[in-house]
Amino acid sequence: MSLHIESVGVGPPLLLLHGWALHAGIFASLLPALAARHRVHALDLPGHGHSPTIAPYTLDAIVDAVVDALPRDVGVVQPLAIVGWSFGGLVAQRLAHRYRGRVARLVLICTTPRFVNGAGWSQGVEPRVLAQFADELRVAYDVTIRRFLSLQMQGLADARATLAQMRVQLDARPRADAAALDAALAILQAADLRDAAPSLEMPTLIITGGRDALTPARAGTWLASAMPAATHAHIADAAHVPFLSHRAAFDAALAAFFDARAA
């Protein structure tokens, strides 16, 4: 059972991994610029968009499904770059750890090695936040997804326009499978990739938003300090979706990273 993947452009391979409840269409506005210099593979994660779900729905199973969906030569003939946003950033970290020989570089956008607070970690959200989403998802799917999108805009100056753009993109593909979303929330509750961070030695760009209510910027600061070859681009006025709300600053950070690595 293969995941839905769309490939465009010519150049070194680049994989796009989206966040919880969304799909690869969220990156549509980025594709023209990225495809001018990369062979871009935009993938719907299991149970999202056009991709079927998987069982069991675990982080490692997702990673394996993503790798299996890629063309056979990707990451083998030429190492892969991965751009992971939010939940997709967690998948990207795990993939880079397990398949590190196939990953050349990472871009981690508004993500974290551990989404919830716990022992020795206060750079996340309280566990009750995700638990509440799980409870609400089971009784009011549409309301919960819309509230989740709104939470991503919290603190954003021009939230209405960005939120409208996200809603249009969300509705362009089938709704995510409710059971997959519930299982993904369980992953977000339990996953802790902090121990793996020092072993991710590939060049990495970490992009954070100063107003991000879901993945606080200090989580990105921690990652930047823990990963040996990481650089940190902080967009102070951005919330959780800087590639939509603060496109100029986001593009500048991305271009500087890829240009520096190409030199």
Salt bridges, closest charged atoms under 4 A:
GLU6 OE2 - HIS4 NE2 2.83
GLU6 OE1 - ARG173 NH2 3.50
ASP44 OD1 - ARG173 NH1 2.76
ASP60 OD1 - ARG94 NE 2.67
ASP60 OD1 - ARG98 NH1 3.56
ASP64 OD1 - ARG98 NH2 2.87
ASP135 OD1 - ARG138 NH1 3.23
GLU136 OE1 - ARG147 NH2 2.80
ASP142 OD1 - ARG175 NH1 2.43
ASP171 OD1 - ARG146 NH2 3.25
ASP182 OD1 - ARG138 NH2 2.75
ASP192 OD2 - ARG114 NH1 3.21
ASP192 OD2 - ARG194 NH2 2.74
ASP212 OD2 - HIS240 ND1 2.93
ASP237 OD1 - ARG211 NH2 3.60
ASP251 OD1 - ARG247 NE 2.85
ASP259 OD1 - ARG37 NH2 2.73
